[in-house]
Amino acid sequence: MTETDISGYRYSESECGCVHSYLLPAIEKALSDFQIEPSTAFDLGCGNGAVASWLDQKGFTVSGVDPSETGIAAANAAHPSINLKVGSAYDPLHETFGSFSLLTSLEVVEHVYAPRDYAKCVYNLLSPGGYALISTPYHGYCKNLALALTGKMDKHFTALWDHGHIKFWSPKTLTQLLTEAGLTVERIDRVGRIPQLAKTMLAIVRRSN
């Protein structure tokens, strides 16, 4: 079922946010390192369409979904030529959109209630040999300790944010989730700050068959 009333996600514009300042360079590096040439791309959790537009400018033919109606409205107003619709990882997206050589899903998996359904959706949307670039806030011993020592745990875990973060991933648990779905994790990059205190991590994932 598609969740359309995402009160924690109200979009009024279609520009990139602060997270993109360190994520987009990491994505560009991954595209180069793994020789991912422009082809078809799907943005799972596309928000206001900023990343979809960035991929479009790189030469990809882009589709995407997001459960936020205001996000999709902003995306469609700013980028009418890109195929962006209301939807979520809980929908049979591969039946509607087909499969893609590249999938991006940035800062999404920490919000989903059923992460294995999300991972299976990623698998189904990828063509054999296709790559997924999945980011989520990084968690590790040093960062968790730093958050505790500086009294920032409450702010970090966003308990009072409606529809906020409900899953907190480490490289180990994210790898396990994606591997269970039949995907191969080629690399996980820690980006934003020094690696031990990284803001987020970017998993470069491949569907082999």
C-alpha positions, 0 to 999 in steps of 0.5 A: 500500500502506498503511504501518501500522507507523509506529514514529515515530508512537505516539499515546497521546492525542487532544489538539492538539499544539504545532504546532496553536497556530499552525496552527489560527489560520492555518487559521481565517483562511484559511477566513474569507478564502476564504469556505469555509463548513462542508460536507464535509471530509477530513483526510489524515494525521489523526494522533490526530484533533485537527484532525478534531475541530476541524473537526467543532466548526466544523460540517464533516462530517469523514472522514480517514485516517492510516497510524498504527494507534495514532493512529486508535485514539486518534482513534476512542476520543476521537471515535467519531462522526467517520469516521477510518480507517487509510489513506494517500495511496497508497490509492485514497481517493476510491473509498472516501470520495468527494470533499470541499469541503475537505481538510486535510493538516497536516505530512504532505507532508514525510514521503511517499516519493512526493509526486506520488502524494500530490498526485494523491490530494489532487486526487482527493479534492477536489470541483471548486471545493474547497479544500485547506489543506496545511502543511509546515515552511518552508524559505527562504534566511534560515531555512536560513542561520540554522539553519547559523549556529546549529548546528541543522541536524542537529536540524532535519533529524531524520536519526535520526528513524524515519519522520521528514522526508524532503522539505524544501519551499520555496514554489517546490517545493511550488507546482510539486508541486501545480500539476503535479497540476492544482491552483491555489495561491491563497496560501502563508502563512508562520506561526510566528515572523517570515515569514523564519524561519517554522516552517511554511507553509500553502498554500491550494490550489483544484481548479478543475475 
